[in-house]
Amino acid sequence: MITLTYPAEAPLASDFDIYKNHLRVFMQALERRFPGCSGYWKLEFQQRGAPHYHLICFGLQDYELQTLIEWVTQRWYDI
C-alpha cells in the first residue's frame, strides 16, 4: 500500500484536474519504473482539505522495500 499526500501547499479540493493529473503522471512513472505493476487507488480528503491517494499495488514483490520507498518518495516530491 502506498499513500500519496500533499505538503502544506496542496491543491484545493475543487482543483480536480490538477491532482488527478498528478496521479496520472505518478502512475505512468510507476508503470515505467516497475513493469508489471498494477493496482487500484482511492482518493480521500484530509481534515485540512488536502487530497491524498491510497494505492494498493501488485507486482512489486521482486523489489526491495527501501528501493520502493525511496523511489515513491522522490517521484511524488518531483510531481
N, C-alpha and C positions, 0 to 999 in steps of 0.2 A: 504494500500500500504506500502510495506517495501522496503527500499533501502539499499543494502549491498555494502559498499565502503571499499577499502583497505587503510591502512595508507601509509606513505611515502615509505615504503619498499614493494611495490606492485610487483606481478609477471609481467613479461613483456607481451606485447600483444601476442608474439609468444609462450608463455608458456601455451597454451590452456589446456593441460592435467592437469596442476596444478590448475588453477582457476575453471575449470569445476569440478574437484574432490572436491574442497572446497564447491561448490554449492551443489553437490550430498550429501556430509556429512551434510551440513546445512539442506537440505530438509528432509533427513531421521530423523534428530533430531526433526525438526519441526513437522513432522507427528507423531512421538512417543509422544512428549510432548503435542500436541494438536490434539488428534484423530478426524478424520473427516475433518481436514483442507485440502483444495485443492486450486489450483490456477494455474497461469502460470507466466513465467518470461521473461525478455528481458535483453540481455547483451548489454552494451554500453561501450565506452571508453572515459575517461575524457580527457581534453586537455593535461594533463601531461602523457597520455598514459596508465594510470591505468584502468584495467577493473572494472566495477561495475555493479551490478544487480538491476533491478527493479522487484519486485514481487507483483502481485495482488493476494491476498489470500481471500478465502471464508471459512466460518465455524468457525470464531473466535469471533463472536458476543457475545458469552457467557462468554468471559474472559475480565477482567478489562484491560483497555488500559495501565496503568502503569505496570501491570504484563507482558504484551506482550513486551513493550519497554525494560524493564529490561532483560527479557529472551533473546530477539533477540540480544541486545547489548552484553551481556555476551557470548552468544553462538558464535556469529560471531568473537568476540575477541579471544575466545579459539581456533577457527579454524585457 
